Amino acid sequence: MRTLADQPLDLRIDGNHMWREMSSRQYFDEVARKWDKMREMFFSETVREKAISVANVEPSRLAADIGAGTGFITEGLLRKGLRVIAVDQSDAMMNEIRRKFQGGEEIDCRVGEAEQLPIEDGAVDYVFANMYLHHVEAPSIAIREMARILKPGGILVVTDLDKHNFDFLRIEHHDRWLGFKREDVNNWFIEAGFKNVVIDCLGEKCCAQSSCGDTYASVSIFVASGKK
Ligand SMILES: C[S@@+](CC[C@H](N)C(=O)[O-])C[C@H]1O[C@@H](n2cnc3c(N)ncnc32)[C@H](O)[C@@H]1O
């Protein structure tokens, strides 16, 4: 039987969990090819429909999908006739999104980080960020950075998890934040200069089964929007 002393150095033990220590980027690079299947188990397409409907998008406008992954939100925006800049830290996710949309002219994929998005100031009409905020190191900075790339009058829509206590998500899915208090999200939007800030229940839950034990997470999702 293997003991802890036998484990390679990047294995860690936390309670009942043993996991490989890796960065968020490494984690998402590893899951990129199976992300669409994972996403289907976590949350449904209603999340995308609600997020996009809140922004009341107009065709031909330019949107950014931040933390785009394999393009869950991007796909909905393209269907509505928008052009999209998809940004993600993970090269593997960006490869998947390029493969999925076959280099279409309406989509521009860029590898980039939350604190320094690879988009110029005031460039886009809408910014969407689905299930991204709870992975970033500093959510308030990430929101400020998303405000920077919006045109005046542009709209930010963040869909993410309400505060919860399912610690296994931190270990098994690399969540940095166990959801958010809506009050904090509201303050970050205001501090970033947004007006007409509304935070509402999206009406859906994000669900995940722990791979260790029988813990099952079911967490409500909020939709936050504001106008620059
Ligand atoms: C949970 S996935 C959501 C993907 C997609 N938005 C969706 O709804 O399917 C989070 C995504 O955010 C990206 N991400 C996490 N932290 C990031 C950061 N600091 N900068 C840029 N992207 C980041 C990850 O690489 C991953 O693709």
The ligand as an SDF file (V2000), in Angstrom:
LIG
                    3D

 27 29  0  0  0  0  0  0  0  0999 V2000
  -15.8470   27.3180  -15.2320 C   0  0  0  0  0  0  0  0  0  0  0  0
  -15.0870   27.7230  -16.7440 S   0  0  0  0  0  0  0  0  0  0  0  0
  -16.4370   28.5390  -17.5940 C   0  0  0  0  0  0  0  0  0  0  0  0
  -16.2360   28.5240  -19.0750 C   0  0  0  0  0  0  0  0  0  0  0  0
  -17.3900   29.1560  -19.8750 C   0  0  0  0  0  0  0  0  0  0  0  0
  -17.5880   30.5520  -19.5170 N   0  0  0  0  0  0  0  0  0  0  0  0
  -18.6620   28.3710  -19.7040 C   0  0  0  0  0  0  0  0  0  0  0  0
  -19.6390   28.9330  -19.2040 O   0  0  0  0  0  0  0  0  0  0  0  0
  -18.6870   27.1900  -20.0870 O   0  0  0  0  0  0  0  0  0  0  0  0
  -14.0310   29.1050  -16.2670 C   0  0  0  0  0  0  0  0  0  0  0  0
  -13.1340   29.5880  -17.3940 C   0  0  0  0  0  0  0  0  0  0  0  0
  -12.4810   30.7790  -16.9470 O   0  0  0  0  0  0  0  0  0  0  0  0
  -11.1150   30.7270  -17.3280 C   0  0  0  0  0  0  0  0  0  0  0  0
  -10.3440   31.5020  -16.3380 N   0  0  0  0  0  0  0  0  0  0  0  0
  -10.2110   31.2290  -15.0130 C   0  0  0  0  0  0  0  0  0  0  0  0
   -9.4110   32.1440  -14.4210 N   0  0  0  0  0  0  0  0  0  0  0  0
   -9.0390   33.0060  -15.4000 C   0  0  0  0  0  0  0  0  0  0  0  0
   -8.2020   34.1650  -15.4200 C   0  0  0  0  0  0  0  0  0  0  0  0
   -7.6070   34.6000  -14.2950 N   0  0  0  0  0  0  0  0  0  0  0  0
   -8.0180   34.8140  -16.5800 N   0  0  0  0  0  0  0  0  0  0  0  0
   -8.6280   34.3510  -17.7180 C   0  0  0  0  0  0  0  0  0  0  0  0
   -9.4170   33.2700  -17.7790 N   0  0  0  0  0  0  0  0  0  0  0  0
   -9.6290   32.5940  -16.6280 C   0  0  0  0  0  0  0  0  0  0  0  0
  -10.7600   29.2400  -17.2690 C   0  0  0  0  0  0  0  0  0  0  0  0
   -9.6160   28.9220  -18.0340 O   0  0  0  0  0  0  0  0  0  0  0  0
  -12.0390   28.5880  -17.7750 C   0  0  0  0  0  0  0  0  0  0  0  0
  -12.0250   28.3560  -19.1500 O   0  0  0  0  0  0  0  0  0  0  0  0
  1  2  1  0
  2  3  1  0
  2 10  1  0
  3  4  1  0
  4  5  1  0
  5  6  1  0
  5  7  1  0
  7  8  2  0
  7  9  1  0
 10 11  1  0
 11 12  1  0
 11 26  1  0
 12 13  1  0
 13 14  1  0
 13 24  1  0
 14 15  1  0
 14 23  1  0
 15 16  2  0
 16 17  1  0
 17 18  1  0
 17 23  2  0
 18 19  1  0
 18 20  2  0
 20 21  1  0
 21 22  2  0
 22 23  1  0
 24 25  1  0
 24 26  1  0
 26 27  1  0
M  CHG  2   2   1   9  -1
M  END
$$$$
